[in-house]
Structure formats: structure tokens, C-alpha cells
Amino acid sequence: MKRILHIICFLWLAMLAACNTNVEHVEIPCPDLANIDTLMWHQPDSALKVMLEFAESGKADSLNEFDGHYCQLLISELLYKNNYAQTNRKDLLKAVDYFDNSDNAFLSARAHYMNGVGCYERDSIEQACGEYLKAIEIIETHYPGFETEQFAALRSIHLPRFMGLAYGRLVELFSGQYMQEPAIVCCKKSLEFQEIEPGSPLNQSSLLFLLGKQYDKLNQNDSATYYYNEASRMLPDTNNIVYRDIVSMSALLSYEYGNGYEPSIRDLKRMVPQAADEKEKLNRYLTIGCIYCIDNQYDSALVYLTPVFENSDGIAKYSCAPYLRTIYQSRGDSLMVSKISIYYIENTVSEGTSNAKVSRLNEMFQKHLEWERDEAAAKRQDAARHRMIRNLIVIVIVLLVLCICLWLWLAKRKRELQTQMDDALQQSRAMLPQRVKEIYSSKVPNRLERIMDEFEAAYPEAMRRVAAAHPDLTQTERRIFVLSHLQFRAKEMADLLGLSENTVNQYRYNLRKKTENASFSSFLD
């Protein structure tokens, strides 16, 4: 521990020196620190050794401001993951403020998480709860920003694992305050993130066990049994404390089911020799003693509860005190009853204080749930808005494509129709002399009108152009103009017009004068 403290002080002095050199702030992690960070997620003990080597190598002297705070964050995480107390509190708090004002949401969340760990170690339960919730909210707020390919590994591995850890810490906190419902919510959340990025089977089993324990405290025995069985099924082996805890709690639950004390006591005694340390052994004694006491076997209960009261402290000693008081009261040992009662009263948190703390913690958690609902609603609205915009864009594109296709089809159809009309017009013009000759030879009424109709069908714009160029021409003169173009002689014109040949010649003379001997061909298409 002294060696670690020495290194922390050395790193802090080195970072102060680095900050005083006005090194330009570049938020790109030092490669050595980034490698330590990566290693820490898989092998925290090895990562701590590498951090010690990094500090002793002198590389810490050149850290800029960003890397200095990043280094302090890593130190706090390494101390925690290697079961050391958090000794760089002041430096970590500076890192929290620094990353809160940076664009690195993940490091900001990690800094708040580690600050929560430090608060919890110092029994600042409410502050710890606030920091854990803050860390979770930072990630949930910025999670869409991690969707790019650049953050693929972070999104798929580190974020789910981090969120699972944060919710796991809340489970521990709420469970310790006998707040089962928030603990259950957080435990299920942690398990959800474990499904995204599975941790070790032992960790998953431990979470399932904790979840069952919450239901056990609520006397929901069926749910508790289910999760105990699931926790046992997930275990890789039986040589661990989680297995022994499951067996112990299942034995206690079996006794509460009314299955008799003997099977439960037998299972609990079987776990005692397997205890990893004295603390675990005393916890097993506590459970055995409680069952004996509840079953009114006070002599046997005293054998197991006395070592717990004399050799343990904290929750174990406090939990066995009421049972010992009951036993000594039944024996009439007023001295021991007084001694235990004094201890129990001195170590009992007043109901008002306890209720106030639970109320504040519950209020914090309810605000977080409300924030989550609002955040989820906002995300749904954003998603709906994005879908609407995307759908509108798709609709516009589809309509645009349809319009273009329709326009192309109409243009094609117009060209086809125009081609057909042109072909028909050419055919009509080719057949015009023959048709005119047939009409003239037919001696039918209205031959002149029919000849004019045939001509206008072959040359639709000709008469309009003539009228535009020579507006002073009469209808008869225009007809004679057309008949002249069609090679009709003066006698044939007179026959069609019902005029004398001399009159027709006079009209032709006037026509040449008005048109200045223009050819009708100039008015054709």
C-alpha cells in the first residue's frame, strides 16, 4: 500500500510539472495509458503492474492535462478492481470536473462512477447513489453519439459492461438499505447489459443470486427459489463463495417453507469447512444459530451465535444480537441481556434517520426513473420525427421518380403520336392530287368545300399563313390561290366556283397583283 501511495504522489507531482509547462491540450490518450485501460477491462491485476512500471519509467513526467486526469481516473479504477481503498480522492474529484467540461462522455461517466465508489467507501450512501445515477444518465444521454464506426468496440463491449457494473453497484447500495424494489429494478437492468456483453459466469450467477435474495426479503419465495436455481445453474463450479451463499440461502428458505430444520442445518454445516475466511465462517454460523434459535433450540443456537457476537463486527454482530438477547432472557441472565441490549441500542440507527435516508434515496431513484421515461419519450419522438422525415423523403423521391417516368412516358407518347401524325400527314399530302382529282371528277355537290377540306387536312397551317401574310385577300381569292397551286385550269376553277372563266381570270390577275406573284408553295409546311 505504501508503494502505491508513493507512486500516486509521484504521478501527481509529475502531472503538476507537466501542467506548468503549458503543453498544448490534445484530447488523444497517451498510448501507454490507452493500453493500460484496455488491459484493465480483462486483467486488472496485470494492468496495475503495468501502471506501476509506467510511473517508475518517468513517462508520467510528460503527461499533458488530459492524460494527467485520465491517469488519475485509471489509478482509481485499478485500486478499486484490485481491492484497494481509493487513496487519490482529491485528484479524482479534479478529474470529474475536468471530464464534465470535456466532450468525452465515456470518461466523464467513468469518473462519476469512481467518485461514487469512493463515496460508498466513506459511507456517503446518498452521494454514491447520485454519482452512480449520474454516470448512467451520461451514457444514456450520449449513447446515440456512439453509433459511428469509430466507437464500434466501445459500444459493443465497454459500454454494456460499464452499465452492467454501474447498475450492479446500485443493487449493492439499495440492498444494503433494504430497498428491495429499486434493487430488483437495477439488478434486472444489470442482467440486461450482461446479455449484451456477457461477463464471467461467476458474475452473472452472483447477480442472479442477489436478485433472488431481494425476492427472498420480500417473502416472494417462489421468485427467490427460481433465481437461486438460475444462479446455481450458471456457476462454472462449486468452489466459490457464490455457490456457498446460494446453498446457505436456499437452506434457510427451505426451513422457512416448513421443511424442518434438520436438512437446512445439514446443508449449512456442510458449507462451514469450505469457508474461504473467518468472516465467511462466522456468517455461516450466524445462519445456523438463527435457525436453531427460531426452532427454540437455544443451547445449540448459543454455540454458533456466541462466536459471531464476540469475533465479528458490523452487520453480522448486529444481526445476531436480538437472538442472543432472546436466549439469555430465557435463561434469566440479566447481565448478558443488559450487555447485549446496550450494544444493540448504541448501534441502532434511529428509525427516523433510517427512514429519512431511505426516503431520500428512493426519491433520487424515482427521479432517475422519471428522467428515463422522459428520455425514452424524447427518443421515441425523435425516432418518430426521423421516421416521418425519412418517409416524407421516400415519398417525395417516389413521387419525383413517378413524375419523371410519367414525363418520359408522355414525351415518348407525344413523339409517337407526332410520328404517327407526321406519317399520316405525309400520306395525306401524297394522296392529295389523286383525292382532289377524284372529287372533281365525281360531280357531287360541294366539291369545292371537299377539295378545300382535303387541302387543309394535308397542309393545316397554309391558309393561316396566307391570311397572315395577305389579310386583304378575299375568300374567293384565297380559294383560287389554292386551286392554282393544285394545277386547276381557269375553266375548271370556273366550274367549281360557279363563275365565268373571264371572272376567274380577273380574280387570278388581282391575286397575282396582291401577292406580287408569290408562289403558294412558300406558305406550305
Steps between C-alpha positions, in 0.01 A plus 500: 500500500785741585654428163174590324463821702857593411431447130175703519686791658775470240245500217323803643824699527591400146160614374534835677834547326345403168211745546743782575680450170192623307481185290237539231175320596430216260228255605671193355598249770864423553563157334638357824191607697268377225671158511469488878132589469439221247686247716308607811166381355636145479788470748487774769782346703735500199388852410596622848851359456531673162383827658769469767762438232370798301530726805851385580618533140475880513248518214250653740713815503388593149126458549285790383190618684263253336729201557566613858131482589461183295786345695335586835174344381684181403678492836171520688351224283805277544500547877130410513530196271797371701314542834694803621345805664468811284795715612505765226165663585606861441655423164197295396264787584707729279473240223119497545482877450740485206316227308163662573625797299641288218335325207598153624172370642635152574788626716262743671265213588790287625626785717157543663478123550836489676406801710192303603725210601707734718187649660365151573830400665457802729134412577371800303218284367288779353794659319603161367149435370493841331836438330401154372174637360690794346741260327209298359318811378813633325533176302129478419497864387805467275444143382372609152832679454681166527325356193783583261751240386767678702328392824400149387717319757403745775129456421509122472728417794596776745168687522282195579759376748525841665122536524476151648758597764325828582164333549674226700636760741150641543374149579759475778408846630122453500521147637710626790226752583228232474353671194402184317290645219768742369757222546289264286462761224875567493587131516285424196653797318847370577404154372367656177840658434667171596306340214644757255857449618512193725737519791638199681248226591590564865397867473175411326427238763572753774250744348232231475568407862463863608174525307369188674609644834287811443194288433589293806492814715158583356383150595434421134641153543410360159689778321789471744525123441490550124791746498702293750465202265594716198805631688605146588453387139729779372788415732809354329590301814416472870830624639392861555317716751201553270423128505533489879273805535240338273504179701473695826211721388321206339535306826355792697219533248427128524470536877262793458294284264442267798721214387652457844831624637709186459551507115575874514743464790672211322553706182621801698749297704630349178593855384692592818824305424502648149501859625778706342566709812389563857243759395321256272516230766335732755228586245422127468494473881256790511254327267526168689457673835195694377326180388575330833372805688180524298449126563545567878816290520678762703800294611595416142427858390731637769789286374487670161381851587752570779808485269321730256429761768850481649709482183313697234389857458259692286184343362577142613549595865204735491276231340572234761450733800116465517526119490757493779286736708204263459713202607642675809156630596372142496786406735448798727854632443424870551868601480540365146159633401606846617836478323345394170218753528746785556699393193183465294367844600837670441530352152140545393443786263192687607193407302449861398855534370480171314161580350620845396803352321289236327249766402770720347654205317160393372428856386830506309420168336145605410635819342740284299213278385302811406802631313529166320133515400539857373819406317331195347201714396732759346689227315171355375395845381836547329473156345144574385611835359791335321270230365255766383776698331643183350156395378436845356832488319414156366156620392647808330761286325236249391273779376792664324593170336136444402479853358820448303375164375166656410672790328724263308201285406300803387797632305542163336129476434501852359786409268316187395182696436694769320664234285163348427359842415797578282464168324129560455568852375758382252264233379223758473724732297610216275139406435380862465525533116318173445232579760444848352473352151248238618288761677501729197409214266222374727266790411355482856366810677738705717804387306678826569454471879618142495808592295579780746453264794738248346756775438479636856530146637824458304632849579336612829695826538508614139176702495586669833836609362341633182245696704777636722717603204216637288207602716343694210425183299138404471373150555460443127852625432637265768314209343632586155848522654462140625344372175784656300749316719306178436547551124135576420445682172286816479208306343508242783517775762197671340314168512577455869435862600190540284656799327584584141848432370560873445407573859737236618779650290425839650528350848829338405630832372403676826653217698836525325496873555422473873749223562757644266510172308586306816493124475262316729778250568667756724207473743514124532664314796 
